[in-house]
Amino acid sequence: MSFKSGIKFILRVVEETAALKTLNITYAATPDPACTAFTFRSDEYWKCIVVQHTHGWIHMVGTCAMGSDASASVVDSQLRYGRIWFLNDNCKCIY
């Protein structure tokens, strides 16, 4: 599922399902100033929103290699650190 289709799905769930219609919920946001060149809530608008508000720094974790060969991996199958001696328990590469 793309970001655009995910946004549209959530809007449909919130605004078009009988259960949530009874709560009179609507998307009340005003158009983003960075995306005013596009029709509000159009595909082009959502693409602009995704580009404007998707940042890699928000999710501050990474990944690391797992394996039995310490020269080619960071942790083993028991999540024990191999040859990287300076890696500490606060490392967000293992989750």
C-alpha beads as a LAMMPS data file, in Angstrom:
LAMMPS data file: protein, C-alpha beads

95 atoms
94 bonds

1 atom types
1 bond types

-500.0 500.0 xlo xhi
-500.0 500.0 ylo yhi
-500.0 500.0 zlo zhi

Masses

1 110.0

Atoms # bond

1 1 1 0.000 0.000 0.000
2 1 1 1.374 3.412 -0.926
3 1 1 1.199 6.449 1.322
4 1 1 -1.470 7.984 -0.914
5 1 1 -3.646 4.891 -0.890
6 1 1 -3.158 4.595 2.881
7 1 1 -4.293 8.190 3.391
8 1 1 -7.333 7.631 1.172
9 1 1 -8.160 4.406 3.009
10 1 1 -8.066 6.128 6.414
11 1 1 -10.229 8.994 5.125
12 1 1 -12.760 6.474 3.741
13 1 1 -12.844 4.584 7.048
14 1 1 -13.278 7.748 9.083
15 1 1 -15.699 9.573 6.813
16 1 1 -17.691 6.846 5.071
17 1 1 -18.221 3.944 7.483
18 1 1 -21.597 3.867 9.213
19 1 1 -20.102 3.448 12.679
20 1 1 -17.873 6.504 12.400
21 1 1 -20.423 8.586 10.469
22 1 1 -22.539 8.605 13.615
23 1 1 -19.667 10.449 15.327
24 1 1 -19.665 13.088 12.551
25 1 1 -15.889 12.849 12.069
26 1 1 -14.337 14.680 9.123
27 1 1 -10.858 15.616 7.987
28 1 1 -10.762 19.211 9.148
29 1 1 -7.231 20.194 8.218
30 1 1 -6.702 23.216 6.042
31 1 1 -4.565 22.915 2.914
32 1 1 -0.850 22.793 3.601
33 1 1 0.808 26.015 2.364
34 1 1 3.537 23.976 0.666
35 1 1 0.934 22.161 -1.440
36 1 1 -1.487 24.924 -2.433
37 1 1 -0.562 24.486 -6.107
38 1 1 -2.647 21.287 -6.032
39 1 1 -6.369 20.739 -5.525
40 1 1 -7.016 19.979 -1.861
41 1 1 -7.267 16.217 -1.231
42 1 1 -6.426 15.301 -4.857
43 1 1 -3.845 12.608 -5.667
44 1 1 -1.330 15.320 -6.495
45 1 1 -2.040 17.046 -3.181
46 1 1 -1.454 13.837 -1.187
47 1 1 1.758 13.195 -3.121
48 1 1 2.922 16.689 -2.179
49 1 1 1.961 16.105 1.469
50 1 1 3.916 12.850 1.571
51 1 1 6.988 14.509 0.044
52 1 1 6.738 17.495 2.405
53 1 1 6.173 15.538 5.612
54 1 1 8.078 12.285 5.235
55 1 1 11.467 12.498 6.871
56 1 1 14.028 9.776 7.430
57 1 1 15.156 11.248 10.735
58 1 1 11.831 10.596 12.437
59 1 1 12.431 6.869 12.857
60 1 1 15.845 6.762 14.484
61 1 1 16.635 3.071 14.134
62 1 1 18.564 1.045 11.657
63 1 1 19.326 -2.525 10.931
64 1 1 22.309 -4.735 11.445
65 1 1 23.432 -8.049 10.067
66 1 1 22.677 -11.220 12.012
67 1 1 24.631 -14.416 11.539
68 1 1 27.015 -16.962 12.975
69 1 1 30.112 -15.492 11.278
70 1 1 31.349 -12.630 13.493
71 1 1 33.377 -11.154 10.637
72 1 1 30.234 -10.712 8.531
73 1 1 27.586 -9.939 11.145
74 1 1 26.946 -7.764 14.167
75 1 1 24.922 -10.154 16.318
76 1 1 24.273 -13.879 16.439
77 1 1 20.876 -15.587 16.617
78 1 1 20.826 -14.983 20.386
79 1 1 21.386 -11.220 19.813
80 1 1 24.888 -11.386 21.300
81 1 1 27.325 -8.836 19.913
82 1 1 30.216 -10.203 17.911
83 1 1 33.391 -8.333 17.031
84 1 1 32.002 -4.806 17.426
85 1 1 33.190 -4.120 20.951
86 1 1 31.955 -0.516 21.147
87 1 1 28.311 -1.373 20.440
88 1 1 26.239 -0.903 23.580
89 1 1 22.756 -1.900 24.712
90 1 1 21.370 1.456 23.571
91 1 1 22.075 0.532 19.968
92 1 1 18.829 0.909 18.059
93 1 1 19.953 -1.400 15.263
94 1 1 18.466 -4.402 17.056
95 1 1 14.766 -4.434 17.800

Bonds

1 1 1 2
2 1 2 3
3 1 3 4
4 1 4 5
5 1 5 6
6 1 6 7
7 1 7 8
8 1 8 9
9 1 9 10
10 1 10 11
11 1 11 12
12 1 12 13
13 1 13 14
14 1 14 15
15 1 15 16
16 1 16 17
17 1 17 18
18 1 18 19
19 1 19 20
20 1 20 21
21 1 21 22
22 1 22 23
23 1 23 24
24 1 24 25
25 1 25 26
26 1 26 27
27 1 27 28
28 1 28 29
29 1 29 30
30 1 30 31
31 1 31 32
32 1 32 33
33 1 33 34
34 1 34 35
35 1 35 36
36 1 36 37
37 1 37 38
38 1 38 39
39 1 39 40
40 1 40 41
41 1 41 42
42 1 42 43
43 1 43 44
44 1 44 45
45 1 45 46
46 1 46 47
47 1 47 48
48 1 48 49
49 1 49 50
50 1 50 51
51 1 51 52
52 1 52 53
53 1 53 54
54 1 54 55
55 1 55 56
56 1 56 57
57 1 57 58
58 1 58 59
59 1 59 60
60 1 60 61
61 1 61 62
62 1 62 63
63 1 63 64
64 1 64 65
65 1 65 66
66 1 66 67
67 1 67 68
68 1 68 69
69 1 69 70
70 1 70 71
71 1 71 72
72 1 72 73
73 1 73 74
74 1 74 75
75 1 75 76
76 1 76 77
77 1 77 78
78 1 78 79
79 1 79 80
80 1 80 81
81 1 81 82
82 1 82 83
83 1 83 84
84 1 84 85
85 1 85 86
86 1 86 87
87 1 87 88
88 1 88 89
89 1 89 90
90 1 90 91
91 1 91 92
92 1 92 93
93 1 93 94
94 1 94 95
